[in-house]
Amino acid sequence: MDEEVLTTWLEIDLGAIQHNYRLLQAISQRPVMAVIKANAYGHGIGGVVPALTQIGATWCGVARIEEALEVRRFSREIQVLVLGYTHPFWVEEALAQDISLTVFDPQTAEAYANQARGLGRELRVHAKVDTGMGRLGVLPEGAVDFIRWLMALPGLKVEGLYTHFARADESDPAPTLKQIRHFDGILETLTALKLRPRWVHASNSAAIFNFPQARYDLVRAGIALYGLHPSPETPLPSSFRPAMALKARLVSVKVLPPESGVGYGHRYVTRDHERIGVVAAGYADGIRRVLGNEVLVHGQKAPVLGTPCMDQIMIQLDGVMGAAPGDEVVIFGRQGEGFISVEEVAERWGTINYEVVTNMMARLPRIYIDPKDDEENG
Ligand SMILES: Cc1ncc(COP(=O)(O)O)c(C=O)c1O
């Protein structure tokens, strides 16, 4: 679609995602499972999956079976692991679409095995161990017995074993080292018993950088793939490139007289004659309804006045002479010399970059910058 006619949109730089993926491969020296749950962290499965398969990505991870099925609309080849819970109802579909599921309790594992056996098939599964996240997974003390039992269960093929770190992005390594010790203990026993599954994995983005000893057979990267920092304590190297920008059009510009209220609750009142712009983006696009937002117009920062409305924000244009209806406004991303990072926005909204990008609403068209337009890809 011609960008000229768009009012409010997300621009997704697929070349940046490919570039970041290659950096993660080079740094980890491992196959990289691209974590593309939550619509590829808001970037859009339909754009991200073809871009990843184009450069030979072999694994991706999603949270739900519905997301795995969505992935299959774009790639038959990429291996897909559902990281969250899947109801046994879905086993037939998972088999038909060659999707791997996570198992973390005997009852569900048996239900999966029964379904698969009934169909004369073997379901691919990864066993999950809870080494200290306090979320999904069998506890370390029961892990070896669980895996031994799983491996003997007809109907399942245990191809993977994994855990997840709770604090790999923090400056104190102790909690993650403890998780690694638990995991390594289990692996040692399984290896001695010749029960070590083919794919052992643990690292999220932060751990790829902070705990090289925990890369095992595969690393699982989400946030870094999109060029966003795992945390303030674990910033990405400057070679990574953010992939998402939120953009909208300036749709109205007018001068309001002094003492004019702007927006619901008149949370801003003009002091003088002021040039007020209306931008077609609001909280129903994913902008947080707080005071103190800023945007870029002509590459310069302009304050958002009052609180965002559902579909629009009002901005102060006195510092940006020449701004006119139809101009592009950047809520986050780059514009000329100006840049507003997702991290800066997250701080204003009292949250983390993960939440900012995953909260970009479905109504926003995702406009993909084709990798072949990217300088690196020729
Ligand atoms: C099980 C699992 N692995 C990997 C990831 C990717 O984490 P990150 O985005 O920090 O790389 C997530 C995301 O939360 C996850 O839940």
The ligand as a Tripos MOL2 file, in Angstrom:
@<TRIPOS>MOLECULE
LIG
   16    16     1     0     0
SMALL
NO_CHARGES

@<TRIPOS>ATOM
      1 C1          9.7370  -19.6080   27.5540 C.3       1 LIG1
      2 C2         10.2880  -18.3730   26.9190 C.ar      1 LIG1
      3 N1         11.4420  -18.4280   26.2470 N.ar      1 LIG1
      4 C3         11.9910  -17.3430   25.6650 C.ar      1 LIG1
      5 C4         11.3820  -16.1070   25.7310 C.ar      1 LIG1
      6 C5         12.0270  -14.9240   25.0640 C.3       1 LIG1
      7 O1         12.4310  -13.9680   26.0060 O.3       1 LIG1
      8 P1         13.1260  -12.6090   25.5370 P.3       1 LIG1
      9 O2         12.1030  -11.8480   24.8020 O.co2     1 LIG1
     10 O3         13.5140  -11.9550   26.8260 O.co2     1 LIG1
     11 O4         14.2800  -12.9900   24.6760 O.co2     1 LIG1
     12 C6         10.1770  -15.9920   26.4120 C.ar      1 LIG1
     13 C7          9.5140  -14.6930   26.5110 C.2       1 LIG1
     14 O5          9.0610  -14.2360   27.4970 O.2       1 LIG1
     15 C8          9.6080  -17.1500   27.0290 C.ar      1 LIG1
     16 O6          8.4600  -17.0910   27.7130 O.3       1 LIG1
@<TRIPOS>BOND
     1     1     2 1
     2     2     3 ar
     3     2    15 ar
     4     3     4 ar
     5     4     5 ar
     6     5     6 1
     7     5    12 ar
     8     6     7 1
     9     7     8 1
    10     8     9 2
    11     8    10 1
    12     8    11 1
    13    12    13 1
    14    12    15 ar
    15    13    14 2
    16    15    16 1
@<TRIPOS>SUBSTRUCTURE
     1 LIG1         1 GROUP 0 **** ****
